[in-house]
Amino acid sequence: MPGGYPADAYYAMSPAGVTSEEPASRVEAEAWPPQTPAHPPAPAERTDDVPRGAPEHVGHRPPSYPPHPLSRPSMRDGDVFAALTPAVLLDGARVGRVTVRAASVRGDSHNWEGTCRQDAMTVTRIGPPDAEMLLLAVADGLGSAKSSHFGSYRMTRQAAIKLDQEAESIFAALSAQDEGELRGIANKAIVGAVGEARIAEYEATTLHVLLVPTNADVRERVVFSVGDGGLFVLRGGRWEHGNPAGDSSLLDTRTEALPHAYRSVKSFLLRTEPGEVLLLGTDGITNPLTQKDPEFALRLAHAWGGPEIPSLSDFVWQAQTRAKSYDDDRTVICVWEEGA
């Protein structure tokens, strides 16, 4: 129903059997208080005694919005899902040679208004061992749709379920570089996801999915996209559009969105090499990445194109780099691949 979701519906979306309580055997096995070693290790040497503080900003002055979390929805507002949606979501993984960092952050405008984050993301693995892929998905709930925060959450997860069911076919099409077959699979999967998630107009959302084979011998990747945002590749210190040359669909000023745009799924192949960085994001990060002033793009290229992959805490801090007039939710997933 528009405007709110009961608690039972929210918890029904959690995996079966997951609880917040520790098993009794584990609790009993922990000695308390912990034993102090006779010769405790020396504390690690600190290389920076200055707290990191608020995220950095580009331009002469920071945005006028405060840089820290403010109010949030209440359980008594009638939308339990919104009240339980965290302002920041952080994730990561390492599978073989591939490392992933992912962050979804409530935008300055939603922070100021006390409304929930409308972006969503999913990081998981799909397919059997011989056709396994990393699935990375981001979605941006439309600001004009009252319950789009629920739609974006549901779509990233339901798309993962449907694409997992098609994993063998996707892997075969990737290996054969058959873009037409991939396009057909994408449309079938997204149509099925929209139907099973029962996304309504008031839950409208964009969706972008990147599939990366975990087999290092397969160099092709595929992106399925609906709406603004999308994929960028960091090559030689410069961000390049991940969509094919001459196709500006990922940066179209029109906001195509699900459920109505389920027949407008874009599908395209790309080939990447170790050392390049893939960035999948909602328009909260892709828009400032393409602004005329290159400072924002250069800042992130320096942060994410260096020899060291950032830690989770470094990544979320860098992802919050602020720029005036860009106050939307920001979701970004980056992929690094080491050479042989």
N, C-alpha and C positions, 0 to 999 in steps of 0.2 A: 504494500500500500504506500502511496506517495507520502513523503514527509517524515516517515519514521519506521523503525523496524523493532519488533519485540525482542526481548532478550533471548527467547527460545530460538528464534530464527538466526540470531547472531551466533550462538553457540553451536547450532546445528552445522555450521560451516567449518568447525574445527575438526581435525582428523579424529576418528574414533579412538577412544582409549587414551587420549592425551589429557592429562590433568596437571595441575600446578603443584601437586604434593610429591615430595620425595618418597621413594620406597622405604618402608620401615627398616629393612635390612641395611640399607645404606646409612640411614641416620644413626642406627645403633653402632655401626662399625666405626664411626668417626669419634676419635677420642677428644674430649674437651676438659680442660683447656689444652690446646696443642702443645706438644713438648718443644722446649727451646733447645736447639743444638748446643753442645758444649762450646763449639767455635763457630758462631754464626758467620755466614759469608759477608764480606765487605759490601756495602751498598754500591750499586752501579754508579759509575761516574756520570754526572749530569753534564750534558753539553750545552744546555740552555736553561738558565735559571729564571727566565722571564716567562710567565704564563702566556699562553697563546692568545687568550682573550677573544674579543669579538672577531668575526670573519673579516678578512680584508675587503677593500672596495676598490673599484676602478673609478677614474675621474678625480677631479679636484676635491670633491666633497662627498661624503657618504649619503645614501638615501635618508630621507627624513624619518622613515619608520624606525622604531627601536630594533636592534639586531637580535634580541633575545625573546624567548617565548612569553606570550602574554596570556590572556584569558582563553578559555576553551569551552566547548559545548557542555551542558549539564545533562545528567541522566534524566532530569525532570523536564527537559525540553521536548520529549516525545520521540527523539531519534537516538535509540541506544547505540546503533552502529556508529553514528557520528561522535557520540560521547566517548566511545571506547577506541576511536581511531587515534593512534599516536601521532604527535606532531612530526616526529622524525622516525624513519625506518632505515636500518642499516644492515647490509648483508654482504657476503663474500664467499668465495670458493677457490679451490685449486684442484684441477683435474688434469693429470698428466702435465703437459707443458703450459697449460692455459691457467691464468689467474684472473679472477673476476672481483671487482669492487662495485658495490651498488648502494645508492642512497636515494631516499625520497624525503624531501623536506617541505614542510608547510611554508607557503610564500608569505612575504611581508604583509600583503593586503589581508589574507585570511588570518594571519597572526593578529593584526590590528583589530579586525572585526570580531575575533573570537570564534570564527567558524572553523570547521575541520578541514584537513588536507583532502583534496579531491583527487590527487594523483595516486596511482598504485603501481606496484611492480612485483614481479615474480622471478626468482632464480631457481632453476631445477635442472635435473637430468632426465632425458626421455630416451626411449628405445632400448632394445636388447644390447648386450655387450658388443656384438659385431656390427651394430648400426647405431651406436650411442651418440647423442648430441647434447650439448648444453643448450637449454632453452632460456632465453632472457627476454622478458616482456615488460613494457611500460605502457601505462594508459593515463590519459588526462580527462577527468570528468568535466563536461562542459559547465561553465559557470552559470549558464542560463537554465540548466536542468537541475531541479530542486534536489534530487537524490542521486546525482551523478557520482558521488563518492562511493556509493554502493555499487553502481554499474561498473566503474573502473576496477574495483576490487574483484568483482565476480568475473569480469571478462578476462583478466590476465590469468586467472586460475582455470576457468573453463576452457580457454584456448589451449592451455598447457595439456589438459586432459585429452582434448580432441586431437591435438597434434601428436601426442604420445601414441594414440591409437593408429596413426598414420605414419609412424616413425620409419618403418622398414621401407615404405614406398617413397618417403621423402629422401631417405639416405640413398636409395637407388637412383632417384632422379638427380640428386646432387652429384653423385659420382659420374653420371652420364651427362651432366650439365644440361639437362632438359628443362629449360625455363617454362615451356608451355605446360609440361606435366606438373611442375611445382605450382604454377598458377592455379591449375584445376584443383590440386590438393588443398591449397590455401583457401579457396572459395568454399569448398566442401566443409573443411574444418571450421571456418569462422561462422558459416551459416548454421552449422550444428551447435556451435558454442552459444551463439545468440539465442537459438531456440531453447536449449536446455537451461541456460541461465535466465531465460525469460526477461531479457532486458527490455524495459519499457522506455517510452520517449522521455520521461522525466528522469531517466537514469543514463542519458546519452553520454557516450565516451569515445575518445580516440583509442587506437590500439596499434602498437608496433612490437613485432616479435623477431628476434634474431636467433637463428639456429647455427651453432658452431659444432661440427663433428669433433669428437674427442680423439679420433684417429688422426695423427699428425700427417699422414700421407694424403689425406683428403684436404685440399687447399680451398675448395669452394665453400662459401657461406651463403645463406639465403635470408632475406628479410621480407616479412609480410607486414604491410602497413595500411592503416586507414586513418586519414586525418593528418593534422599538422604535427610537427616534431619529426623524429626519425633518426637516421644513422649518419655519422661522420667518421672519417678515418684520418688519423694523424700520421702523416708521411713526411719525413724530412723537416719536421718542425712546423708543418702547416696543416691546418684542418681542411679536408676535402669532403665534398658531399659524397655520401655513400651510394646515392641513387645514380643511375646511368646518366651519361652526358646528355644534356638537352632535355632531361626530364626533371621538372621542378616540382613534382607532385608532393614531395615531402615538405616543401616550404610554400605551398599554395596558401593564398590569403583566405580562401574559403575553408570553413571548418567542416569537413566531412566527418561524420560520426556514426557509430553504431547506436541503435539497431538499424536505422534506415539505409545506411551506406554499406550493407553487408555484401552487395554486389560490386562494390568499388574497391575491393582488396587489391592493393598493388603488390606485386611479387617481383623480386629481382635478385639475380645472382651477383656475387662479387668474389674476387680472389684476393687473398691477403697473404702476406709473408711475415715470418717472425720478426719482431722489432716494431711492427706497426701497431697502433693502438686503435681499437674500435670503440666508438662512443655511441650508445643508444640512449636517446633522451626525449622527454616531453618538450614542448615549446618553451617551458620555463628556462631551459638551458640552451636549446638550439637557437632561439631568437637572439639573445645577447651574443651568442657565438658568431652570429653573422652580421652584427651591427657594423656600421661604417668605421667606427673607431675600433682598431684592432686590439686595444689593450686587454680586453677581457679574453679574447681568443689566445693571445700571446701568453697571458698569465696561466691559463689552463694547459697550454702546450708545454710550458716550462715545468709545471707541476707534474704532469702525467707523461711527459715524453722523455724524462731523465732516465738514468741507469737503474734507479731503484723504484720498485713498485711501492706505492704508498701503503701505509698501514690503514686499517679501517678508520681509526680516529683521524689520521691525517686526511684521508680521502673525503670524509664528510665535511671537515673544516674547509678544504679546498673547494668542494662542490658548492659551498655557500658563499663564495666570492660574490660580492654585491655590486650591482650596477643600477644607477638611477633609471626609473621608469620600467624596470623589469622586476615586478613584485609578485609574479604568479608562483604557484607551487613549482618545485623543481625536482625532477626525477632523472637520474643519470646512472647508467651502467657502463662501466669500462672493462675492456678485455685486453689483456697482455698475453703474448705468447713468446716463450723463450725458444731460441734456436736449438738445434740438435747438439 
